Amino acid sequence: MSSCAYSLTEAAEHIREGRISSAELVQDCLARIDELEPAVQAWAFLDRDHALKQAQALDLQRAEGKALGPLHGVPIGIKDIFDTSDYPTELGSPLWAGRTPRRDAAAVARLRAAGAVIMGKTVTTEYAYFHPGKTRNPHDRERTPGGSSSGSAAAVAAHMVPGAIGSQTNGSVIRPAAFCGVVGFKPTHGLIPRNGALQLSRTLDQVGVFTRTVEDAALLAETLTGFDQEDPDTRPIARPPFAAVAASEPPLPPRFAFVRSPVWEQAEPATRAAFDELVATLGDTISEVELASSFGSAVDWHRTIMEVEMAYNLHRDYQKGGDQLSAPLRKLIERGRAYTAVDYLAAVGGIAPLNEALASIFDEYDAIVTPAAPGEAPRGLETTGNPIFCTLWTYLGTPAVTLPLMHSEAGMPLGVQLVGRRGNDARLLRTARWLVTNLQGKGRRPRKGQSS
């Protein structure tokens, strides 16, 4: 087996124990990229020599007996909205072509401190919004990989790297992870600092990770969490033990709340059928729960916040280079400039009450189960798909993870999204690992060709 097929946790362990070097792993990943990149096109910038030099330097550190970080020697893909001091950061826009930052984003700096090899920059949609980049879905090259973290999801799905980071302002981690059949994890808003990353919306922007297992997502996210004085939404708290908790057994079997959400009418027939079967498979461990009518306003409130804050943050680019922005992005900015202060404050003011309204659900259930997307990845590359099943949870800032547990009749992945209480990220990951283990490891998977 080529080492590029190792999970992130396996790769870190093999390097730490000396069974493989970082240089060997990076070389295998580069060979995989050479094989598939012409068709998948996941990378915005890749310097093979620089990636290998990083790996060789990390191998030397190990040989010299120096302390090893939890990701020592493991290659990680970086969405091209995170500043990197040694690679261009172009935000998916011609306005920023050739831009080379002077320092790393906080998330990138933490990856380096953990010993990761910064493999390269993965494709993002324009300004991490809807206008697609060049990336294609590894499962079907005629379908979208989702967005905006298109390249990160595709690179992990294609075994080009064992892990990658992305961001979510609406559905930009969970949706592409679901479409590409990998694990996508978006922690609680404010857990991972965003300093040095493109700011679209302080209220909504959240950093997330892509891996092939829940354990890997826990390890990667854990290295990124923590206070940063340049991100006012982070707090000085102890680093959550994501990896240890995710690997542990729950004291009691988890209970799940199946939430169709106020946008259930947008779920495609295949998704409805798959979730009916999932609920039947889980039996008495899951109950259907209906959200209060007040949750029906969340999509509009999210849109208000996103459009106002994006209009504010992209004002300079709109003023100086609006003719080089895509038509959808220009229209969003123009809508954002037209809202009243009352509209905006009402939208922001809805976040806390709706989170409080979820408390009774999370008092009784360990996680909410809901679709990650309306259906399988759409055919065509003109759009990145509909993020509507992510919108509510991004608006609320709750932790969410999508699991590649099912697939459509066409063989495309269908993601199962689990949502947890704000701040209960480790418990959510433990519940997610339990679900994967019990559905896949004990033969209790949905039937009729819908489980992967």
Secondary structure, DSSP 8 states (H G I E B T S, - for coil): --GGGS-HHHHHHHHHTTSS-HHHHHHHHHHHHHHHHHHH--EEEE-HHHHHHHHHHHHHHHHTT----TTTT-EEEEETTB--TTS---TTSGGGTT---SS--HHHHHHHHTT-EEEEEE---GGGSSS--S--BTTBTTB---SSSHHHHHHHHTTS-SEEEEEESSSTTHHHHHHHTSEEEE--TTSS--TTB--S-TTT-EEEEEESSHHHHHHHHHHH-S--TT-TT--------HHHHHHS--SS---EEE---TTGGGS-HHHHHHHHHHHHHHGGGEEE----GGGGGHHHHHHHHHHHHHHHHTHHHHHHHGGGS-HHHHHHHHHHTT--HHHHHHHHHTHHHHHHHHHHHHHH-SEEEEESSSSS--BBSS-----HHHHHHHHHT--EEEEEEEE-TTS-EEEEEEE--TT-HHHHHHHHHHHHHHHHSSS----TT-B-
